[in-house]
Amino acid sequence: MKSAFSLLGGPLALATALALGSCSASQTTETATTSPAERPTALGAQTTANTAAGEAQSKNGISLTPFDDSPKFPTAQLRLNRPIAGSSVPSPVEFNYDLTNFQLTKMTGSDHAQHMANSMKGQHIHLIIDNKPYIAQYETKFAQPMEPGQHVILSFLSRSYHESLKHLGAYDLRTITVGNAVDTTSAKVDLKAPHLFYSRPKDTYAGADAKKIMLDFYLVNTTLAPDGNKVRATINGTEFMLDKWLPYMMEGLPAGQATIKLELVDNGGKLIPGPFNSVTRTITVQP
């Protein structure tokens, strides 16, 4: 998949922007049950295995396997009509999208829908506000309560099992102000700079869903490469370097709480400046 995105401004470029959201990690509910070469590490020996999408990495009993065999939606387009970029709006914020060649609430036709956490409500929009856990939206029009102040909003299209569509036109990224509060935090965010947004995993994984847990993230204005930028994923203290923008299947997570830290780093492993380029989340794994 291509991962080089340039944010375009103005109403006519909305179809090429980004979007936000929140989903479940359960196959039956949308509630609480519901990413230079790798740096040397003393945390354990690593093995690799070749796959069609790249190398599977295994370390300290945890494996990460990239995959790229999900159904493609190359002509799917998302357009956010409102809130208008840069506008000031009251809360709850009225969202209105136009979608082309993508059907919300439809089950994505893939074996992945059977083998990992899948929303029984079908395909949806991920709405991410200030890189907080996403909100899953299954309609193109809705009202979202938001705190007063300036906010960075990412929206993108998602398969039913929460894997993001990563092509140009499948997302929207913009800033808005809610209410009359003065907040300079988001005003300092350069939307043309490289950004990393956390998507999956989230919440709780139990039973069969806990065996294969997807790691997925969203990139803006950057690419990943063996000799370029990477995502450093630290899972329960074990570090993996990811040089492809793909979803990754995590296996071997022990029962209990799992901590996942994602960082956008340069070829030397240095964190790339940005308000969202280092994020840590905790999930629960149940037997």
N, C-alpha and C positions, 0 to 999 in steps of 0.2 A: 504494500500500500504506500502511496505517496504521503509524506508527512510535512512537506514544506508548505507553510501557509503564510500568506501576507494578509493582514487585516485591512480591509477596504472600508472607507468611511462613506457616509451619506446614505440616504434612503434607497438609492438604486443599487447599492451593493449589499443589501441586507441578506440576499440569498447566499452570500459567501462568508457570512459571519458565523459565530459560535453559540451554543446554548447550554442550559443547566438542568439538573434533575435529581430524583431520589427513588430507589426501588427496593424490593424485597430480596432476601437471600433464600427464600423457601419456594419449593415447587408448588405449594398449595395456598400460600397466603402472601399478602403484600405488606405485612406488619412486621413486628420485631423479630419474628423467626426468620423472620426472613433470613505501578510500574517503571587514552591508550588501551590496551587489553585490560581484562579485569585486574584490579589492584591486588597485590599479594595480601593474604590474610592468614592469621594464625588460628582462625576459628574452626578449621577442619579441612580435610582433603576434599577435592572437587573432582567429579567425573563428568564427562559430557557424552552425549549421543547425538548423532546427526538425525534431523527430521527435515521434512519438506520445507518448513518455515524457518529452520535454523537449528542451532544446537540446544539440546536440553541440558540444563545445568543441575547438578545434584551435589548437595553439600550438607553435612550434619543431619542427614535423614530427610531433608527438604529438597524437593525437585521443582524446577520451573521449566515448563515446556512451552515454547511459542507455538501458536497455531494460526493458520491463515486459510482455513477451508470452510468458513462460514459463508452462507449465501451473500452474494454481492448485490448492492443496490446502487450502481454507478450513476444513475440518473436521478436519484432521490435528491430533492432540494427542500431546504427549510428557509422560510422567510419570516422574520419577526416584524410585524407591522407596528406593534406598540407593546411596551412603552418605547417612545422614540429615543434614540441614542442621545445622551446628554440632557435629556429633559428632566424637569422636576414634576413629580406626580405624588398624589396622596396614597396612603395605605388604606385598604389593601390595593396592591398594584394590579391593574388590569392587563393581562397578557393576551395577545392575539397573533396567531401564526397562520401562515399559508404553507401547505405541504404539497409537493409534487412527486408523483411516482413512489409514494411511501404510505402505507396504510397503518394507522394507529389501531391498537387492540387486536391485530392479527397475530397469530402464533407464527413465529419464524420457523420455516421448514428446514430443520437441521437435527442431526443426531445430538448436537450439544443441548438442545432443549430437553432431552431425556436424561442426559448424563451429568448435568450440573444445575445449579439453582436457576429456576426459570419462573418468570411471572405468568401466572395463569390469566392475567389480564391482557397479555400480549405485548406487542411493540408499543413504544412510548417515546416521550421526550425526557431527557435528563436535564433538569434545571439546577444549576449550581450557582449559588450566591456567595461571593467572597471566598470561594474554594471550601465552603462548608459542605457537609454531606448532602448529596443531591436529593432532589425531590422528583419523584416519578410523576409525569403528567400524561394522561391518556386521552386528553381532549385538546383541541387547538385554541380554545378560549377558556380562561379561568382567572380567578382573582387570588393573588398570593399576598398574605400579610407580610410586611417587611418593616424593620426598625427604621426610625428616622435617620437620615444621613446619606452619604454617597456610597454606592455599591457597584461592584463589578459583577456582571451577569453573563454567564456562559450557558448556552442552550445547544444541545446536539441530539441527533436521532439515535435511537437505541433499538437493537434487536430484542426479542422477548426475553432472552437470557442475559440481558444487560450489557452486551458487547456493543460498543459505540461504533457508529459509522464515521470514518476518519477522512473522507474526501472533502475537497473544497466544495462548499455549498450545503454541506450537511450540518453546519453549525453556525452560531452567531455569538459574537462577543461584543459587549458594550458596557458603558457606565451610565447610571442614572442617579438622580437624587430623590430621596423619598422625604416628603415634608419640607419644612423650612430650616431644618437643622444644618448647621455649618460643620462639615467634617472634611478635613484635608487629606485623609488617608488615601481614599481612592483617587483623588485628584492627582496624586503623585504617580499613579500607575501608568506606565507607558504601554499602551495596548499594541504597539508595534515591536515591543521587545520580546524575547523568548519567554514563554510561560509554560508551566506544568500544572495541570489540574488533576486532582485525585478523583477517581470514579469508583472503582470496585477493588477489593471487597468491602462490605459494610454489614453491620449488625451481627446476626447469629446464624450459624450454619449447623444443621443437625442431620444425623443419619446419613443417607446417601449423598446429600448435598455437601457434607463435610469431607468427602473423599477427594473431590476435585473442585477446587475453589478458584475462580477466575480472578486474575489481577489485570486491571485495565485502567488506563490513564489517558488524559487528553493533552496534546501538545499544540501550541500555537507559535508560529513564526520561528520554527526550528526543525531540524532533522536530526536523526540519530544515525551514527555510523561507527564502525570499528576505529576509525581514525578521526572521529569528530565528537560531538556531544553525545552524552549517554544519560540514562536514568539509573541511578544507584538505588537499588531496592534492598533494604535491610529488614529481614524477616526474623523475628525473635532473636535479634543480634547477629544473624548470619547475613553476610553481604553478597549480593549478586550485582553484576554490571550488565545492563541491558542495552544493546546497540541497535535494536530494531523496534520501530513503533508498531507493535502487535499486541494482542492479548496474550497472556501467559497463564497456563494451567498450573496451579500450585497443588502439590500432593505431599503428604507426609506431615502435615501440621498436627501436633499432638492436641489432645483434648485440653480445654481450658482457654484462657485468653491468649490471643496472638497479637503481637505488635508489628505493624508494617509501616516503615518509613520510606518515602520516596523523595529523591533529590534529583534535580536537573543539574548535571555537572559537565564541565568541559573535558577535553581529551586528557588533561592532566589530573582529573578527579576533583577539581576545584568547583565549589558551588557557584552557579551562575546567578548573579544578583536578580532579585525579583521577589515580590511579596508572597508568591504562592509556590516557589520553586523548592521548598522544603516543607513537607507535611507528614505528620505521624498520626496514624489511626489505630484503634484497637478493635478487634472483632472477637467473638466468642465461638469456639469450636466445641460441639457436643457430640459424643459418641452415638 
